[in-house]
């Protein structure tokens, strides 16, 4: 008998319906949700991240949501430690933890027992890389990473300057590929992994609807408020899709329609990048169509059997 503590993982691409599904399922089986979405860490970034509402968080306890200010940096190692502490607390209270998210690297860091590269930050090297990003562009820096380590580059959003710089820092400090240095131990959990999917045209339509709703719900006002509180638009947290485009609208650099088009295009690229993490043929993932009738009841039975066994 496997004595490892159980962990239910719910993953899938952005806008597939993970939030609504995990809420219903957790309510049925006595679960609590630990977010593995790196965009949800930050206070004040609500509309553009499709963060669960306060009402939803009252229905089911959530962990690692609103745990940092926008100018704080949560590294993979910090997240991994905080997630494991949250999971231990949930287990200690006899509840069922659900790790929910679409950020593949963060899901893997918890479920696969990752050991992040132990390379200390090099402030001088980081300043050089930041200056190159400023003078040459973030995409130029990411292209350089792609030349040195295509595997790492394929899993890092070109807009994510912090992660791009970290990967280059490790490569340039050690002379080894970043993707080859991530140690992996045995998973500390007994896993049940549920994957949600939808046909790509349906998913893209949901993405488009979500982006339209974000602006209707006040995304520009949210971003304006963040800027007025002194948060720089160059912060890593503000590089999330929707925030940089909103800043450009407020500055008169993009029209609202141009911003929406750009967000829709970038989100489609992000969905394809998520597919690199969550393989449809992975035998460890139980895949379901998110629109399948009676899905919560069906997966609820699967979860109960998993816990009982």
Residue, then its C-alpha position, 0 to 999 in steps of 0.5 A: x500500500x502506497x503510504x504517500x499522502x494523496x493529491x488530486x491535480x486538475x490541469x488544462x489550458x487557460x479558459x478550459x473551465x478549471x476554476x468552475x470544475x474544481x470548485x464543484x468537485x472540491x465542494x462534493x468531496x471535501x477538498x481545498x484548492x492550492x493554486x498552481x497558477x503563477x498569475x494568481x499570487x499577486x494582490x490587485x491583479x484580479x480581472x486580467x488573471x481571471x482570479x477566483x472571486x471572493x465568493x468562490x473562495x468562500x465556497x472552497x478554501x483557496x491557498x496561494x492566491x493573493x500572497x504577494x504584492x505586484x512588486x514581490x518576486x515569487x521564484x519557483x523554489x519559493x512557490x514549491x516550498x509554500x505549496x508543500x506547506x499548504x498541502x501538509x496543512x490540508x492533509x493534517x486537517x483531514x481534507x483533500x488537497x486539489x492542486x489546480x492550475x495551467x502553469x506547467x512548470x509550477x505543477x511539475x515542481x510540486x508533483x514531480x519532486x523537482x529540485x531547482x538548479x542550485x545556482x546563486x543569483x549573480x546580480x552583475x550578470x542579471x544587470x547585463x541581461x536586463x540591459x540587453x533586454x532593454x536595448x535589444x528587446x525581450x524577444x532578442x534575449x529569448x531568441x538567445x536562450x532558444x539558441x543555447x537551450x531550445x527545450x528551456x526556451x520552448x517552455x518559457x513565455x518570451x514575455x517572461x523576462x524574469x524566467x528568461x534571465x534566470x535560465x540564461x543566468x544558470x546556463x552562462x554560470x555553469x556552461x550547461x543547459x538549463x533544462x538539463x540541470x533541473x534535478x528530479x526526485x521521487x514525487x512525495x505524493x500519491x497522484x490522481x491527475x485530471x486533465x480538462x480539454x476542449x476542441x481548439x475552436x471552442x477553446x479559442x471562442x471561450x478565450x475571446x469571450x473572456x477577453x471581451x468580458x475583462x474589459x467590460x468588467x473594468x480591466x483598464x481601471x484595474x491597471x490604472x489603479x495599479x499604476x497610480x499606486x506606484x507599481x511599475x509597468x516593467x514589473x514581471x507581474x505586470x508582464x502577464x497577458x492583458x496588463x502590458x496591453x492595457x498599459x499601452x492603451x492607457x498610454x495611447x500606444x494601442x487602441x482598445x481593439x488593437x489591445x484585444x487582438x494582441x491579447x487573443x493572439x498571445x493567449x493562443x500562443x500561450x495555449x500551445x505552450x501549455x500543450x508542451x507541458x500537458x501531453x494528450x498522450x500522457x498515461x498519467x493524466x485522465x483526460x476529459x472533455x470539459x463540456x461532458x455532461x455529468x463530469x463532476x459526478x463522474x470524476x467525483x467517483x474517481x476521486x472517492x475511489x482514489x482516496x479510499x484506496 
